[in-house]
């Protein structure tokens, strides 16, 4: 009790003298910026941007941005006639394909884009069949139009980019793809 009164008296005396006591707010690190190149995503360029914006609106420790001129992208996005798939070389680095086969079967394009970006952000396929799980991928019904990561997925990505975690190279392919 005496210690509190003494501390209060010191703060009051300093205030009279014009000295302000300042407490530092906890430092927050700037998000890690990952640059993506959608120039070879053909007719899916806009949906690739939409997938990046979905992640940017849900996580704080990483941002997906279009690659500026003269810079090497972390992520390259392509379009082809196969199934959507991702290839990671390390956390935040690699490539993914917007496969027309899933699009032609009716899967929601923004969900595909956000799902494939999820792999580059360190998330595996979970195949829960639940529309609420972005990383359930093609195990969710074709009617699923939820392109948003759930709280667990967003937390995992934030945790992945809170430190210098590394991930081993992996390949992710939609379940409907031929082996």
TINUZA-500593 format. One record per residue (C-alpha): z, x, y; residue number from 0. Coordinates in pm, 1 decimal. Layout:
BEGIN
NODE        c3        c1        c2   nr
NODE         Z         X         Y  NUM
...
! end
This chain:
BEGIN
NODE        c3        c1        c2   nr
NODE       0.0       0.0       0.0    0
NODE      92.3     280.8     238.1    1
NODE    -231.8     459.8     152.5    2
NODE    -438.3     150.6     241.6    3
NODE    -259.0     113.1     574.6    4
NODE    -317.0     480.1     650.0    5
NODE    -688.6     454.3     565.4    6
NODE    -722.1     142.1     781.9    7
NODE    -549.0     318.2    1071.1    8
NODE    -784.1     617.8    1044.0    9
NODE   -1092.8     393.1    1038.5   10
NODE    -958.9     199.8    1341.3   11
NODE    -890.0     523.3    1531.2   12
NODE   -1237.9     654.6    1455.3   13
NODE   -1391.1     325.3    1569.0   14
NODE   -1205.5     353.4    1902.6   15
NODE   -1356.3     700.1    1942.3   16
NODE   -1704.7     562.4    1868.7   17
NODE   -1738.7     715.2    1522.6   18
NODE   -1887.7     487.4    1262.9   19
NODE   -1796.7     508.5     899.2   20
NODE   -2108.3     474.4     687.7   21
NODE   -2133.8     408.2     319.8   22
NODE   -2448.8     515.3     148.4   23
NODE   -2648.8     254.3     -33.3   24
NODE   -2750.6     352.7    -381.0   25
NODE   -3080.2     536.9    -376.7   26
NODE   -3370.5     359.1    -538.0   27
NODE   -3660.6     555.1    -669.2   28
NODE   -4009.7     463.1    -562.8   29
NODE   -4206.2     299.8    -842.4   30
NODE   -4433.6     523.2   -1046.1   31
NODE   -4794.1     448.0    -954.1   32
NODE   -5044.8     423.5   -1237.6   33
NODE   -5407.7     413.5   -1131.8   34
NODE   -5653.1     210.2   -1336.5   35
NODE   -6032.8     220.9   -1337.1   36
NODE   -6195.9    -114.8   -1412.5   37
NODE   -6547.2      -4.4   -1312.7   38
NODE   -6663.8     -34.5   -1674.2   39
NODE   -6490.6    -364.6   -1744.9   40
NODE   -6816.5    -542.5   -1655.9   41
NODE   -6769.3    -918.2   -1605.0   42
NODE   -6392.4    -880.9   -1653.7   43
NODE   -6317.0    -669.0   -1346.3   44
NODE   -6142.9    -953.3   -1163.0   45
NODE   -5930.5   -1046.6   -1464.6   46
NODE   -5827.0    -680.5   -1505.6   47
NODE   -5702.9    -688.3   -1145.9   48
NODE   -5522.2   -1013.8   -1222.0   49
NODE   -5351.3    -854.1   -1524.4   50
NODE   -5233.7    -564.8   -1307.2   51
NODE   -5102.6    -804.9   -1041.7   52
NODE   -4906.8    -996.9   -1306.6   53
NODE   -4720.7    -678.7   -1404.8   54
NODE   -4674.3    -576.0   -1040.8   55
NODE   -4504.9    -908.8    -971.6   56
NODE   -4265.2    -872.5   -1266.8   57
NODE   -4150.6    -507.8   -1270.2   58
NODE   -4016.4    -270.0   -1007.4   59
NODE   -4030.5      78.0   -1161.9   60
NODE   -4407.9      99.8   -1205.2   61
NODE   -4711.0     -27.5   -1012.8   62
NODE   -5067.2     -63.9   -1135.2   63
NODE   -5318.7      15.2    -862.3   64
NODE   -5700.2      50.5    -857.8   65
NODE   -5795.1     416.1    -867.1   66
NODE   -5887.7     551.2    -523.5   67
NODE   -6202.1     760.4    -481.5   68
NODE   -6157.9    1119.2    -587.9   69
NODE   -5856.2    1056.0    -810.0   70
NODE   -5844.0    1059.1   -1189.5   71
NODE   -5722.2     727.0   -1331.8   72
NODE   -5428.5     701.0   -1570.0   73
NODE   -5587.2     398.1   -1736.2   74
NODE   -5952.9     321.5   -1803.7   75
NODE   -6061.1     -32.4   -1886.5   76
NODE   -6380.5    -115.9   -2075.1   77
NODE   -6553.7    -428.2   -2202.0   78
NODE   -6725.3    -463.3   -2536.7   79
NODE   -6806.9    -719.9   -2803.7   80
NODE   -6510.8    -635.4   -3031.3   81
NODE   -6146.2    -739.4   -3021.1   82
NODE   -5920.2    -636.3   -2731.1   83
NODE   -5745.1    -308.9   -2809.2   84
NODE   -5555.2     -29.5   -2640.4   85
NODE   -5534.1     344.1   -2697.0   86
NODE   -5241.3     530.2   -2544.6   87
NODE   -5225.1     905.8   -2499.6   88
NODE   -4877.4     894.2   -2342.8   89
NODE   -4665.1     643.8   -2153.7   90
NODE   -4883.1     500.4   -1875.7   91
NODE   -5197.4     683.9   -1985.7   92
NODE   -5490.0     578.7   -2201.4   93
NODE   -5753.6     310.4   -2216.7   94
NODE   -5798.9     -47.3   -2323.2   95
NODE   -6086.5    -278.9   -2403.8   96
NODE   -6137.9    -636.6   -2293.7   97
NODE   -6302.2    -755.1   -2615.8   98
NODE   -6543.5   -1043.5   -2589.9   99
NODE   -6463.1   -1160.1   -2942.9  100
NODE   -6120.7   -1288.7   -2833.8  101
NODE   -6267.1   -1431.6   -2512.8  102
NODE   -6538.6   -1612.4   -2711.1  103
NODE   -6273.0   -1757.7   -2941.2  104
NODE   -6100.9   -1907.4   -2637.0  105
NODE   -5806.7   -1674.3   -2575.1  106
NODE   -5690.3   -1685.0   -2212.4  107
NODE   -5840.5   -1388.8   -2028.9  108
NODE   -5547.3   -1313.3   -1792.0  109
NODE   -5314.9   -1311.9   -2094.6  110
NODE   -5541.2   -1063.7   -2274.1  111
NODE   -5550.3    -835.5   -1968.8  112
NODE   -5173.0    -846.4   -1912.4  113
NODE   -5111.4    -795.3   -2286.2  114
NODE   -5334.2    -486.1   -2303.3  115
NODE   -5177.6    -339.3   -1989.1  116
NODE   -4843.3    -399.9   -2163.9  117
NODE   -4942.1    -150.3   -2433.7  118
NODE   -5009.2     119.5   -2172.5  119
NODE   -4668.0      38.2   -2025.3  120
NODE   -4505.2     113.8   -2360.8  121
NODE   -4486.1    -223.2   -2536.1  122
NODE   -4589.6    -273.3   -2900.0  123
NODE   -4737.2    -587.1   -3053.0  124
NODE   -4460.8    -823.1   -3165.5  125
NODE   -4664.3   -1098.5   -3336.9  126
NODE   -4391.4   -1359.9   -3297.0  127
NODE   -4644.7   -1640.2   -3256.5  128
NODE   -4458.8   -1752.8   -2944.0  129
NODE   -4652.1   -1825.2   -2626.8  130
NODE   -4346.1   -1711.7   -2427.0  131
NODE   -4388.5   -1360.6   -2570.0  132
NODE   -4678.0   -1185.9   -2396.8  133
NODE   -4681.7    -916.7   -2662.0  134
NODE   -4724.1   -1172.4   -2941.1  135
NODE   -5094.2   -1136.5   -2863.3  136
NODE   -5332.5   -1326.4   -3088.2  137
NODE   -5047.8   -1456.4   -3305.9  138
NODE   -4980.7   -1710.7   -3028.4  139
NODE   -5217.5   -2008.9   -3038.0  140
NODE   -5552.1   -1994.8   -2856.9  141
NODE   -5417.1   -2274.1   -2634.5  142
NODE   -5151.8   -2036.5   -2491.7  143
NODE   -5217.4   -1968.5   -2123.5  144
NODE   -4896.8   -1780.5   -2040.2  145
NODE   -5000.3   -1439.0   -1899.0  146
NODE   -4648.6   -1335.6   -1795.3  147
NODE   -4416.1   -1093.2   -1970.0  148
NODE   -4082.8   -1245.7   -2065.8  149
NODE   -3755.7   -1101.5   -1933.1  150
NODE   -3708.8    -870.0   -2233.8  151
NODE   -4061.3    -730.1   -2200.4  152
NODE   -4023.6    -673.7   -1824.7  153
NODE   -3683.6    -507.6   -1874.1  154
NODE   -3827.1    -276.5   -2139.7  155
NODE   -4108.5    -169.5   -1905.0  156
NODE   -3864.4    -113.9   -1618.5  157
NODE   -3647.9      94.1   -1852.2  158
NODE   -3952.0     287.6   -1976.0  159
NODE   -4031.8     394.5   -1620.6  160
NODE   -3673.7     446.1   -1501.8  161
NODE   -3671.1     788.7   -1667.3  162
NODE   -3922.6    1041.6   -1789.5  163
NODE   -3959.8     876.5   -2130.0  164
NODE   -4264.1     979.4   -2326.9  165
NODE   -4443.3     782.7   -2593.5  166
NODE   -4654.3     910.8   -2877.5  167
NODE   -5026.1     825.2   -2879.4  168
NODE   -5099.2     492.1   -3049.5  169
NODE   -5379.1     245.0   -3111.3  170
NODE   -5324.7    -129.8   -3071.9  171
NODE   -5578.0    -386.7   -3196.1  172
NODE   -5562.0    -766.0   -3189.3  173
NODE   -5474.4    -912.7   -3529.4  174
NODE   -5807.7   -1090.9   -3562.3  175
NODE   -6002.8    -766.5   -3557.6  176
NODE   -6183.6    -657.8   -3867.4  177
NODE   -6024.7    -353.4   -4030.4  178
! end
